[in-house]
Amino acid sequence: MSGVVFSWVQMAIYSVLGIFIPSSSGLAALSMPIMAPLADAVNIGRDVVVSAYNYGQGWMAFITPTGLIIATLEMIGVTYDKWFKWVIKLLLLTIIISLGVLSLQVIL
């Protein structure tokens, strides 16, 4: 597998894991011992793994209802579906930029 595709897959894996493990430190403790050696096997730097982790877990924090989003939305009187419709465009742009940065990081 190429390094670029591997970094994209890692970001997707971190995004999915971010749904079930909203704690950033818990997700890092669970996944880094597995993902870092896999990156070594594909011959990409461990800094790419950390970036994929940050991007994947970070953008997922905006939409997972298990984090602080629901409590915050309740305090300001915004429904979750209204929030989701507003933030999804921003998140799609963020995902595209993140994939581009990961690609550059692997290539350079």
Biopython code that builds the backbone (N, CA, C, O; Angstrom):
import numpy as np
from Bio.PDB.StructureBuilder import StructureBuilder

atoms = [
    (1, "MET", "N", (0.856, -1.172, 0.000)),
    (1, "MET", "CA", (0.000, 0.000, 0.000)),
    (1, "MET", "C", (0.904, 1.239, 0.000)),
    (1, "MET", "O", (1.927, 1.274, 0.684)),
    (2, "SER", "N", (0.518, 2.228, -0.759)),
    (2, "SER", "CA", (1.315, 3.452, -0.786)),
    (2, "SER", "C", (1.140, 4.212, 0.523)),
    (2, "SER", "O", (0.150, 4.040, 1.234)),
    (3, "GLY", "N", (2.116, 5.047, 0.823)),
    (3, "GLY", "CA", (2.078, 5.806, 2.065)),
    (3, "GLY", "C", (0.922, 6.783, 2.128)),
    (3, "GLY", "O", (0.336, 6.997, 3.190)),
    (4, "VAL", "N", (0.592, 7.380, 0.979)),
    (4, "VAL", "CA", (-0.509, 8.342, 0.939)),
    (4, "VAL", "C", (-1.834, 7.653, 1.262)),
    (4, "VAL", "O", (-2.611, 8.131, 2.090)),
    (5, "VAL", "N", (-2.078, 6.532, 0.601)),
    (5, "VAL", "CA", (-3.324, 5.798, 0.853)),
    (5, "VAL", "C", (-3.364, 5.296, 2.295)),
    (5, "VAL", "O", (-4.416, 5.314, 2.933)),
    (6, "PHE", "N", (-2.231, 4.853, 2.802)),
    (6, "PHE", "CA", (-2.171, 4.376, 4.179)),
    (6, "PHE", "C", (-2.518, 5.495, 5.157)),
    (6, "PHE", "O", (-3.242, 5.264, 6.125)),
    (7, "SER", "N", (-2.010, 6.703, 4.915)),
    (7, "SER", "CA", (-2.324, 7.814, 5.821)),
    (7, "SER", "C", (-3.805, 8.167, 5.753)),
    (7, "SER", "O", (-4.407, 8.518, 6.767)),
    (8, "TRP", "N", (-4.394, 8.076, 4.564)),
    (8, "TRP", "CA", (-5.831, 8.340, 4.428)),
    (8, "TRP", "C", (-6.645, 7.290, 5.182)),
    (8, "TRP", "O", (-7.621, 7.616, 5.858)),
    (9, "VAL", "N", (-6.233, 6.025, 5.058)),
    (9, "VAL", "CA", (-6.935, 4.943, 5.759)),
    (9, "VAL", "C", (-6.811, 5.129, 7.267)),
    (9, "VAL", "O", (-7.763, 4.905, 8.014)),
    (10, "GLN", "N", (-5.629, 5.541, 7.701)),
    (10, "GLN", "CA", (-5.464, 5.794, 9.130)),
    (10, "GLN", "C", (-6.399, 6.894, 9.612)),
    (10, "GLN", "O", (-7.007, 6.771, 10.675)),
    (11, "MET", "N", (-6.517, 7.951, 8.850)),
    (11, "MET", "CA", (-7.425, 9.037, 9.242)),
    (11, "MET", "C", (-8.861, 8.526, 9.314)),
    (11, "MET", "O", (-9.605, 8.889, 10.225)),
    (12, "ALA", "N", (-9.250, 7.688, 8.362)),
    (12, "ALA", "CA", (-10.601, 7.121, 8.384)),
    (12, "ALA", "C", (-10.798, 6.228, 9.605)),
    (12, "ALA", "O", (-11.854, 6.259, 10.237)),
    (13, "ILE", "N", (-9.787, 5.436, 9.934)),
    (13, "ILE", "CA", (-9.877, 4.557, 11.107)),
    (13, "ILE", "C", (-10.003, 5.387, 12.380)),
    (13, "ILE", "O", (-10.817, 5.076, 13.250)),
    (14, "TYR", "N", (-9.202, 6.436, 12.487)),
    (14, "TYR", "CA", (-9.291, 7.300, 13.665)),
    (14, "TYR", "C", (-10.639, 8.008, 13.735)),
    (14, "TYR", "O", (-11.155, 8.251, 14.826)),
    (15, "SER", "N", (-11.205, 8.335, 12.595)),
    (15, "SER", "CA", (-12.522, 8.967, 12.585)),
    (15, "SER", "C", (-13.582, 8.014, 13.126)),
    (15, "SER", "O", (-14.420, 8.408, 13.937)),
    (16, "VAL", "N", (-13.546, 6.770, 12.681)),
    (16, "VAL", "CA", (-14.516, 5.781, 13.158)),
    (16, "VAL", "C", (-14.299, 5.491, 14.643)),
    (16, "VAL", "O", (-15.258, 5.411, 15.411)),
    (17, "LEU", "N", (-13.043, 5.334, 15.042)),
    (17, "LEU", "CA", (-12.775, 5.086, 16.458)),
    (17, "LEU", "C", (-13.179, 6.268, 17.328)),
    (17, "LEU", "O", (-13.542, 6.091, 18.490)),
    (18, "GLY", "N", (-13.116, 7.493, 16.759)),
    (18, "GLY", "CA", (-13.511, 8.682, 17.509)),
    (18, "GLY", "C", (-14.980, 8.693, 17.883)),
    (18, "GLY", "O", (-15.377, 9.372, 18.830)),
    (19, "ILE", "N", (-15.793, 7.946, 17.144)),
    (19, "ILE", "CA", (-17.214, 7.827, 17.496)),
    (19, "ILE", "C", (-17.364, 7.044, 18.792)),
    (19, "ILE", "O", (-18.142, 7.421, 19.669)),
    (20, "PHE", "N", (-16.621, 5.960, 18.908)),
    (20, "PHE", "CA", (-16.763, 5.058, 20.048)),
    (20, "PHE", "C", (-15.896, 5.447, 21.238)),
    (20, "PHE", "O", (-16.218, 5.121, 22.380)),
    (21, "ILE", "N", (-14.784, 6.153, 20.966)),
    (21, "ILE", "CA", (-13.870, 6.563, 22.030)),
    (21, "ILE", "C", (-13.694, 8.076, 21.928)),
    (21, "ILE", "O", (-12.759, 8.535, 21.272)),
    (22, "PRO", "N", (-14.559, 8.856, 22.552)),
    (22, "PRO", "CA", (-14.469, 10.310, 22.407)),
    (22, "PRO", "C", (-13.291, 10.932, 23.161)),
    (22, "PRO", "O", (-12.950, 12.089, 22.915)),
    (23, "SER", "N", (-12.674, 10.195, 24.058)),
    (23, "SER", "CA", (-11.528, 10.701, 24.809)),
    (23, "SER", "C", (-10.285, 10.689, 23.918)),
    (23, "SER", "O", (-9.896, 9.636, 23.415)),
    (24, "SER", "N", (-9.670, 11.838, 23.724)),
    (24, "SER", "CA", (-8.496, 11.897, 22.847)),
    (24, "SER", "C", (-7.314, 11.132, 23.439)),
    (24, "SER", "O", (-6.602, 10.440, 22.711)),
    (25, "SER", "N", (-7.101, 11.247, 24.728)),
    (25, "SER", "CA", (-5.995, 10.510, 25.344)),
    (25, "SER", "C", (-6.268, 9.014, 25.359)),
    (25, "SER", "O", (-5.349, 8.214, 25.185)),
    (26, "GLY", "N", (-7.520, 8.630, 25.564)),
    (26, "GLY", "CA", (-7.865, 7.210, 25.530)),
    (26, "GLY", "C", (-7.687, 6.610, 24.151)),
    (26, "GLY", "O", (-7.211, 5.483, 24.016)),
    (27, "LEU", "N", (-8.066, 7.358, 23.127)),
    (27, "LEU", "CA", (-7.899, 6.883, 21.755)),
    (27, "LEU", "C", (-6.422, 6.762, 21.399)),
    (27, "LEU", "O", (-6.021, 5.809, 20.731)),
    (28, "ALA", "N", (-5.615, 7.715, 21.839)),
    (28, "ALA", "CA", (-4.175, 7.648, 21.571)),
    (28, "ALA", "C", (-3.549, 6.454, 22.278)),
    (28, "ALA", "O", (-2.747, 5.732, 21.685)),
    (29, "ALA", "N", (-3.906, 6.242, 23.533)),
    (29, "ALA", "CA", (-3.337, 5.119, 24.284)),
    (29, "ALA", "C", (-3.746, 3.776, 23.691)),
    (29, "ALA", "O", (-2.987, 2.809, 23.738)),
    (30, "LEU", "N", (-4.951, 3.726, 23.132)),
    (30, "LEU", "CA", (-5.436, 2.474, 22.556)),
    (30, "LEU", "C", (-4.825, 2.190, 21.190)),
    (30, "LEU", "O", (-4.493, 1.043, 20.890)),
    (31, "SER", "N", (-4.675, 3.210, 20.367)),
    (31, "SER", "CA", (-4.344, 2.951, 18.966)),
    (31, "SER", "C", (-2.890, 3.175, 18.581)),
    (31, "SER", "O", (-2.407, 2.526, 17.653)),
    (32, "MET", "N", (-2.187, 4.049, 19.241)),
    (32, "MET", "CA", (-0.815, 4.354, 18.824)),
    (32, "MET", "C", (0.130, 3.152, 18.890)),
    (32, "MET", "O", (0.977, 3.014, 18.007)),
    (33, "PRO", "N", (0.026, 2.277, 19.893)),
    (33, "PRO", "CA", (0.918, 1.116, 19.873)),
    (33, "PRO", "C", (0.687, 0.177, 18.681)),
    (33, "PRO", "O", (1.556, -0.629, 18.349)),
    (34, "ILE", "N", (-0.461, 0.281, 18.051)),
    (34, "ILE", "CA", (-0.746, -0.555, 16.884)),
    (34, "ILE", "C", (-0.406, 0.186, 15.595)),
    (34, "ILE", "O", (0.200, -0.385, 14.688)),
    (35, "MET", "N", (-0.795, 1.453, 15.514)),
    (35, "MET", "CA", (-0.650, 2.208, 14.270)),
    (35, "MET", "C", (0.792, 2.616, 13.977)),
    (35, "MET", "O", (1.200, 2.621, 12.815)),
    (36, "ALA", "N", (1.565, 2.954, 14.993)),
    (36, "ALA", "CA", (2.941, 3.398, 14.748)),
    (36, "ALA", "C", (3.798, 2.301, 14.108)),
    (36, "ALA", "O", (4.501, 2.592, 13.140)),
    (37, "PRO", "N", (3.778, 1.062, 14.595)),
    (37, "PRO", "CA", (4.542, 0.017, 13.910)),
    (37, "PRO", "C", (4.019, -0.294, 12.498)),
    (37, "PRO", "O", (4.791, -0.667, 11.615)),
    (38, "LEU", "N", (2.717, -0.139, 12.295)),
    (38, "LEU", "CA", (2.189, -0.323, 10.937)),
    (38, "LEU", "C", (2.744, 0.739, 9.996)),
    (38, "LEU", "O", (3.053, 0.449, 8.840)),
    (39, "ALA", "N", (2.868, 1.960, 10.485)),
    (39, "ALA", "CA", (3.457, 3.026, 9.665)),
    (39, "ALA", "C", (4.917, 2.727, 9.358)),
    (39, "ALA", "O", (5.392, 3.010, 8.258)),
    (40, "ASP", "N", (5.626, 2.157, 10.319)),
    (40, "ASP", "CA", (7.014, 1.761, 10.070)),
    (40, "ASP", "C", (7.091, 0.709, 8.972)),
    (40, "ASP", "O", (8.007, 0.726, 8.150)),
    (41, "ALA", "N", (6.132, -0.200, 8.962)),
    (41, "ALA", "CA", (6.117, -1.252, 7.939)),
    (41, "ALA", "C", (5.850, -0.687, 6.549)),
    (41, "ALA", "O", (6.336, -1.234, 5.559)),
    (42, "VAL", "N", (5.088, 0.398, 6.461)),
    (42, "VAL", "CA", (4.778, 1.025, 5.176)),
    (42, "VAL", "C", (5.843, 2.069, 4.829)),
    (42, "VAL", "O", (5.834, 2.637, 3.737)),
    (43, "ASN", "N", (6.744, 2.311, 5.757)),
    (43, "ASN", "CA", (7.868, 3.220, 5.561)),
    (43, "ASN", "C", (7.432, 4.691, 5.497)),
    (43, "ASN", "O", (7.907, 5.456, 4.658)),
    (44, "ILE", "N", (6.529, 5.063, 6.391)),
    (44, "ILE", "CA", (6.193, 6.475, 6.547)),
    (44, "ILE", "C", (6.526, 6.876, 7.984)),
    (44, "ILE", "O", (6.594, 6.033, 8.879)),
    (45, "GLY", "N", (6.731, 8.169, 8.186)),
    (45, "GLY", "CA", (7.130, 8.658, 9.500)),
    (45, "GLY", "C", (6.007, 8.588, 10.521)),
    (45, "GLY", "O", (4.821, 8.586, 10.190)),
    (46, "ARG", "N", (6.423, 8.531, 11.750)),
    (46, "ARG", "CA", (5.432, 8.488, 12.827)),
    (46, "ARG", "C", (4.723, 9.825, 12.999)),
    (46, "ARG", "O", (3.650, 9.890, 13.599)),
    (47, "ASP", "N", (5.318, 10.882, 12.477)),
    (47, "ASP", "CA", (4.645, 12.172, 12.517)),
    (47, "ASP", "C", (3.390, 12.161, 11.660)),
    (47, "ASP", "O", (2.433, 12.877, 11.955)),
    (48, "VAL", "N", (3.382, 11.359, 10.608)),
    (48, "VAL", "CA", (2.190, 11.224, 9.767)),
    (48, "VAL", "C", (1.078, 10.528, 10.551)),
    (48, "VAL", "O", (-0.096, 10.871, 10.414)),
    (49, "VAL", "N", (1.455, 9.556, 11.366)),
    (49, "VAL", "CA", (0.469, 8.856, 12.194)),
    (49, "VAL", "C", (-0.177, 9.826, 13.179)),
    (49, "VAL", "O", (-1.390, 9.800, 13.383)),
    (50, "VAL", "N", (0.634, 10.672, 13.780)),
    (50, "VAL", "CA", (0.106, 11.644, 14.739)),
    (50, "VAL", "C", (-0.808, 12.645, 14.033)),
    (50, "VAL", "O", (-1.850, 13.020, 14.571)),
    (51, "SER", "N", (-0.424, 13.076, 12.839)),
    (51, "SER", "CA", (-1.277, 14.001, 12.090)),
    (51, "SER", "C", (-2.597, 13.342, 11.697)),
    (51, "SER", "O", (-3.655, 13.960, 11.821)),
    (52, "ALA", "N", (-2.547, 12.098, 11.226)),
    (52, "ALA", "CA", (-3.775, 11.384, 10.869)),
    (52, "ALA", "C", (-4.669, 11.222, 12.092)),
    (52, "ALA", "O", (-5.891, 11.338, 11.994)),
    (53, "TYR", "N", (-4.064, 10.956, 13.234)),
    (53, "TYR", "CA", (-4.813, 10.847, 14.482)),
    (53, "TYR", "C", (-5.499, 12.175, 14.821)),
    (53, "TYR", "O", (-6.688, 12.210, 15.135)),
    (54, "ASN", "N", (-4.734, 13.256, 14.753)),
    (54, "ASN", "CA", (-5.298, 14.573, 15.089)),
    (54, "ASN", "C", (-6.423, 14.966, 14.159)),
    (54, "ASN", "O", (-7.455, 15.464, 14.610)),
    (55, "TYR", "N", (-6.243, 14.750, 12.867)),
    (55, "TYR", "CA", (-7.282, 15.122, 11.910)),
    (55, "TYR", "C", (-8.511, 14.231, 12.059)),
    (55, "TYR", "O", (-9.636, 14.731, 12.099)),
    (56, "GLY", "N", (-8.310, 12.938, 12.140)),
    (56, "GLY", "CA", (-9.443, 12.008, 12.217)),
    (56, "GLY", "C", (-10.248, 12.156, 13.488)),
    (56, "GLY", "O", (-11.478, 12.195, 13.452)),
    (57, "GLN", "N", (-9.554, 12.240, 14.613)),
    (57, "GLN", "CA", (-10.257, 12.363, 15.889)),
    (57, "GLN", "C", (-10.769, 13.776, 16.091)),
    (57, "GLN", "O", (-11.810, 13.980, 16.716)),
    (58, "GLY", "N", (-10.051, 14.741, 15.570)),
    (58, "GLY", "CA", (-10.420, 16.133, 15.785)),
    (58, "GLY", "C", (-11.703, 16.540, 15.106)),
    (58, "GLY", "O", (-12.559, 17.172, 15.725)),
    (59, "TRP", "N", (-11.852, 16.185, 13.831)),
    (59, "TRP", "CA", (-13.073, 16.620, 13.142)),
    (59, "TRP", "C", (-14.278, 15.823, 13.622)),
    (59, "TRP", "O", (-15.408, 16.309, 13.581)),
    (60, "MET", "N", (-14.039, 14.622, 14.069)),
    (60, "MET", "CA", (-15.156, 13.812, 14.557)),
    (60, "MET", "C", (-15.721, 14.371, 15.862)),
    (60, "MET", "O", (-16.883, 14.132, 16.189)),
    (61, "ALA", "N", (-14.904, 15.111, 16.606)),
    (61, "ALA", "CA", (-15.378, 15.698, 17.860)),
    (61, "ALA", "C", (-16.474, 16.735, 17.628)),
    (61, "ALA", "O", (-17.229, 17.056, 18.545)),
    (62, "PHE", "N", (-16.565, 17.259, 16.406)),
    (62, "PHE", "CA", (-17.603, 18.243, 16.108)),
    (62, "PHE", "C", (-18.989, 17.627, 15.927)),
    (62, "PHE", "O", (-19.994, 18.324, 16.068)),
    (63, "ILE", "N", (-19.057, 16.333, 15.617)),
    (63, "ILE", "CA", (-20.359, 15.754, 15.304)),
    (63, "ILE", "C", (-20.763, 14.573, 16.176)),
    (63, "ILE", "O", (-21.914, 14.139, 16.121)),
    (64, "THR", "N", (-19.844, 14.043, 16.979)),
    (64, "THR", "CA", (-20.230, 12.910, 17.811)),
    (64, "THR", "C", (-21.113, 13.377, 18.968)),
    (64, "THR", "O", (-20.733, 14.275, 19.719)),
    (65, "PRO", "N", (-22.260, 12.783, 19.104)),
    (65, "PRO", "CA", (-23.150, 13.198, 20.192)),
    (65, "PRO", "C", (-22.717, 12.686, 21.560)),
    (65, "PRO", "O", (-23.372, 12.984, 22.559)),
    (66, "THR", "N", (-21.620, 11.918, 21.629)),
    (66, "THR", "CA", (-21.176, 11.396, 22.922)),
    (66, "THR", "C", (-20.291, 12.372, 23.670)),
    (66, "THR", "O", (-20.058, 12.194, 24.865)),
    (67, "GLY", "N", (-19.796, 13.393, 23.001)),
    (67, "GLY", "CA", (-18.921, 14.364, 23.648)),
    (67, "GLY", "C", (-19.712, 15.502, 24.267)),
    (67, "GLY", "O", (-20.835, 15.311, 24.733)),
    (68, "LEU", "N", (-19.131, 16.657, 24.269)),
    (68, "LEU", "CA", (-19.755, 17.828, 24.872)),
    (68, "LEU", "C", (-20.694, 18.560, 23.929)),
    (68, "LEU", "O", (-21.300, 19.561, 24.315)),
    (69, "ILE", "N", (-20.825, 18.080, 22.705)),
    (69, "ILE", "CA", (-21.640, 18.777, 21.715)),
    (69, "ILE", "C", (-23.100, 18.871, 22.154)),
    (69, "ILE", "O", (-23.694, 19.947, 22.090)),
    (70, "ILE", "N", (-23.673, 17.781, 22.589)),
    (70, "ILE", "CA", (-25.094, 17.782, 22.965)),
    (70, "ILE", "C", (-25.352, 18.731, 24.138)),
    (70, "ILE", "O", (-26.321, 19.489, 24.118)),
    (71, "ALA", "N", (-24.502, 18.694, 25.146)),
    (71, "ALA", "CA", (-24.691, 19.584, 26.306)),
    (71, "ALA", "C", (-24.541, 21.045, 25.903)),
    (71, "ALA", "O", (-25.298, 21.901, 26.361)),
    (72, "THR", "N", (-23.572, 21.326, 25.054)),
    (72, "THR", "CA", (-23.359, 22.706, 24.609)),
    (72, "THR", "C", (-24.517, 23.199, 23.761)),
    (72, "THR", "O", (-24.978, 24.329, 23.926)),
    (73, "LEU", "N", (-24.985, 22.358, 22.859)),
    (73, "LEU", "CA", (-26.121, 22.744, 22.019)),
    (73, "LEU", "C", (-27.382, 22.964, 22.852)),
    (73, "LEU", "O", (-28.180, 23.852, 22.555)),
    (74, "GLU", "N", (-27.555, 22.166, 23.879)),
    (74, "GLU", "CA", (-28.713, 22.333, 24.760)),
    (74, "GLU", "C", (-28.648, 23.659, 25.512)),
    (74, "GLU", "O", (-29.668, 24.319, 25.710)),
    (75, "MET", "N", (-27.453, 24.039, 25.924)),
    (75, "MET", "CA", (-27.310, 25.305, 26.659)),
    (75, "MET", "C", (-27.626, 26.516, 25.786)),
    (75, "MET", "O", (-28.151, 27.515, 26.278)),
    (76, "ILE", "N", (-27.314, 26.437, 24.510)),
    (76, "ILE", "CA", (-27.563, 27.597, 23.649)),
    (76, "ILE", "C", (-28.860, 27.486, 22.863)),
    (76, "ILE", "O", (-29.217, 28.402, 22.122)),
    (77, "GLY", "N", (-29.568, 26.370, 23.019)),
    (77, "GLY", "CA", (-30.886, 26.218, 22.410)),
    (77, "GLY", "C", (-30.876, 25.881, 20.927)),
    (77, "GLY", "O", (-31.793, 26.268, 20.203)),
    (78, "VAL", "N", (-29.861, 25.172, 20.464)),
    (78, "VAL", "CA", (-29.778, 24.753, 19.066)),
    (78, "VAL", "C", (-29.974, 23.245, 19.014)),
    (78, "VAL", "O", (-29.374, 22.515, 19.802)),
    (79, "THR", "N", (-30.806, 22.775, 18.095)),
    (79, "THR", "CA", (-31.018, 21.338, 17.968)),
    (79, "THR", "C", (-29.831, 20.699, 17.257)),
    (79, "THR", "O", (-29.100, 21.362, 16.521)),
    (80, "TYR", "N", (-29.651, 19.410, 17.486)),
    (80, "TYR", "CA", (-28.517, 18.699, 16.895)),
    (80, "TYR", "C", (-28.615, 18.655, 15.376)),
    (80, "TYR", "O", (-27.606, 18.815, 14.689)),
    (81, "ASP", "N", (-29.815, 18.440, 14.840)),
    (81, "ASP", "CA", (-29.935, 18.369, 13.377)),
    (81, "ASP", "C", (-29.623, 19.723, 12.725)),
    (81, "ASP", "O", (-29.045, 19.769, 11.640)),
    (82, "LYS", "N", (-30.001, 20.811, 13.379)),
    (82, "LYS", "CA", (-29.668, 22.138, 12.856)),
    (82, "LYS", "C", (-28.152, 22.355, 12.897)),
    (82, "LYS", "O", (-27.576, 22.894, 11.952)),
    (83, "TRP", "N", (-27.513, 21.942, 13.978)),
    (83, "TRP", "CA", (-26.056, 22.033, 14.105)),
    (83, "TRP", "C", (-25.370, 21.199, 13.031)),
    (83, "TRP", "O", (-24.423, 21.655, 12.391)),
    (84, "PHE", "N", (-25.850, 19.981, 12.840)),
    (84, "PHE", "CA", (-25.234, 19.076, 11.876)),
    (84, "PHE", "C", (-25.315, 19.645, 10.461)),
    (84, "PHE", "O", (-24.341, 19.594, 9.710)),
    (85, "LYS", "N", (-26.475, 20.185, 10.100)),
    (85, "LYS", "CA", (-26.630, 20.768, 8.760)),
    (85, "LYS", "C", (-25.689, 21.948, 8.562)),
    (85, "LYS", "O", (-25.184, 22.157, 7.459)),
    (86, "TRP", "N", (-25.450, 22.711, 9.602)),
    (86, "TRP", "CA", (-24.570, 23.863, 9.480)),
    (86, "TRP", "C", (-23.099, 23.458, 9.418)),
    (86, "TRP", "O", (-22.333, 24.020, 8.634)),
    (87, "VAL", "N", (-22.702, 22.490, 10.238)),
    (87, "VAL", "CA", (-21.285, 22.172, 10.376)),
    (87, "VAL", "C", (-20.786, 21.179, 9.325)),
    (87, "VAL", "O", (-19.574, 21.075, 9.132)),
    (88, "ILE", "N", (-21.659, 20.451, 8.642)),
    (88, "ILE", "CA", (-21.205, 19.407, 7.727)),
    (88, "ILE", "C", (-20.425, 19.989, 6.545)),
    (88, "ILE", "O", (-19.465, 19.367, 6.088)),
    (89, "LYS", "N", (-20.804, 21.145, 6.048)),
    (89, "LYS", "CA", (-20.064, 21.753, 4.935)),
    (89, "LYS", "C", (-18.644, 22.120, 5.364)),
    (89, "LYS", "O", (-17.682, 21.903, 4.627)),
    (90, "LEU", "N", (-18.533, 22.674, 6.555)),
    (90, "LEU", "CA", (-17.222, 23.012, 7.084)),
    (90, "LEU", "C", (-16.378, 21.750, 7.303)),
    (90, "LEU", "O", (-15.176, 21.746, 7.035)),
    (91, "LEU", "N", (-17.005, 20.698, 7.784)),
    (91, "LEU", "CA", (-16.278, 19.458, 8.023)),
    (91, "LEU", "C", (-15.807, 18.807, 6.728)),
    (91, "LEU", "O", (-14.703, 18.265, 6.678)),
    (92, "LEU", "N", (-16.623, 18.852, 5.687)),
    (92, "LEU", "CA", (-16.197, 18.291, 4.404)),
    (92, "LEU", "C", (-14.993, 19.053, 3.856)),
    (92, "LEU", "O", (-14.071, 18.441, 3.318)),
    (93, "LEU", "N", (-14.991, 20.353, 3.984)),
    (93, "LEU", "CA", (-13.843, 21.145, 3.565)),
    (93, "LEU", "C", (-12.616, 20.801, 4.409)),
    (93, "LEU", "O", (-11.508, 20.696, 3.883)),
    (94, "THR", "N", (-12.810, 20.629, 5.691)),
    (94, "THR", "CA", (-11.716, 20.268, 6.585)),
    (94, "THR", "C", (-11.142, 18.904, 6.236)),
    (94, "THR", "O", (-9.927, 18.711, 6.282)),
    (95, "ILE", "N", (-12.004, 17.958, 5.888)),
    (95, "ILE", "CA", (-11.532, 16.622, 5.513)),
    (95, "ILE", "C", (-10.688, 16.691, 4.243)),
    (95, "ILE", "O", (-9.637, 16.054, 4.163)),
    (96, "ILE", "N", (-11.135, 17.450, 3.261)),
    (96, "ILE", "CA", (-10.389, 17.574, 2.007)),
    (96, "ILE", "C", (-9.019, 18.202, 2.259)),
    (96, "ILE", "O", (-8.010, 17.726, 1.739)),
    (97, "ILE", "N", (-8.984, 19.257, 3.047)),
    (97, "ILE", "CA", (-7.706, 19.897, 3.369)),
    (97, "ILE", "C", (-6.807, 18.956, 4.159)),
    (97, "ILE", "O", (-5.600, 18.906, 3.922)),
    (98, "SER", "N", (-7.385, 18.213, 5.092)),
    (98, "SER", "CA", (-6.608, 17.262, 5.894)),
    (98, "SER", "C", (-5.993, 16.171, 5.027)),
    (98, "SER", "O", (-4.834, 15.806, 5.220)),
    (99, "LEU", "N", (-6.754, 15.651, 4.082)),
    (99, "LEU", "CA", (-6.214, 14.622, 3.185)),
    (99, "LEU", "C", (-5.083, 15.191, 2.330)),
    (99, "LEU", "O", (-4.093, 14.507, 2.070)),
    (100, "GLY", "N", (-5.228, 16.432, 1.898)),
    (100, "GLY", "CA", (-4.165, 17.064, 1.132)),
    (100, "GLY", "C", (-2.902, 17.259, 1.943)),
    (100, "GLY", "O", (-1.799, 17.004, 1.458)),
    (101, "VAL", "N", (-3.060, 17.710, 3.176)),
    (101, "VAL", "CA", (-1.897, 17.916, 4.042)),
    (101, "VAL", "C", (-1.224, 16.580, 4.366)),
    (101, "VAL", "O", (0.004, 16.496, 4.383)),
    (102, "LEU", "N", (-2.009, 15.550, 4.619)),
    (102, "LEU", "CA", (-1.427, 14.227, 4.869)),
    (102, "LEU", "C", (-0.646, 13.745, 3.651)),
    (102, "LEU", "O", (0.438, 13.178, 3.791)),
    (103, "SER", "N", (-1.189, 13.967, 2.467)),
    (103, "SER", "CA", (-0.502, 13.560, 1.243)),
    (103, "SER", "C", (0.833, 14.287, 1.109)),
    (103, "SER", "O", (1.854, 13.671, 0.801)),
    (104, "LEU", "N", (0.823, 15.587, 1.340)),
    (104, "LEU", "CA", (2.067, 16.359, 1.277)),
    (104, "LEU", "C", (3.068, 15.903, 2.320)),
    (104, "LEU", "O", (4.269, 15.844, 2.058)),
    (105, "GLN", "N", (2.576, 15.584, 3.490)),
    (105, "GLN", "CA", (3.448, 15.142, 4.568)),
    (105, "GLN", "C", (4.138, 13.824, 4.226)),
    (105, "GLN", "O", (5.303, 13.622, 4.571)),
    (106, "VAL", "N", (3.425, 12.933, 3.553)),
    (106, "VAL", "CA", (4.011, 11.649, 3.169)),
    (106, "VAL", "C", (5.011, 11.847, 2.026)),
    (106, "VAL", "O", (6.095, 11.264, 2.028)),
    (107, "ILE", "N", (4.631, 12.674, 1.054)),
    (107, "ILE", "CA", (5.481, 12.870, -0.119)),
    (107, "ILE", "C", (6.764, 13.611, 0.241)),
    (107, "ILE", "O", (7.844, 13.267, -0.241)),
    (108, "LEU", "N", (6.642, 14.628, 1.090)),
    (108, "LEU", "CA", (7.817, 15.409, 1.468)),
    (108, "LEU", "C", (8.464, 14.784, 2.665)),
    (108, "LEU", "O", (9.477, 15.285, 3.152)),
]
sb = StructureBuilder()
sb.init_structure("model")
sb.init_model(0)
sb.init_chain("A")
sb.init_seg("    ")
for serial, (resi, resn, name, xyz) in enumerate(atoms, 1):
    if name == "N":
        sb.init_residue(resn, " ", resi, " ")
    sb.init_atom(name, np.array(xyz, "f"), 0.0, 1.0, " ", f" {name:<3s}", serial, name[0])
structure = sb.get_structure()
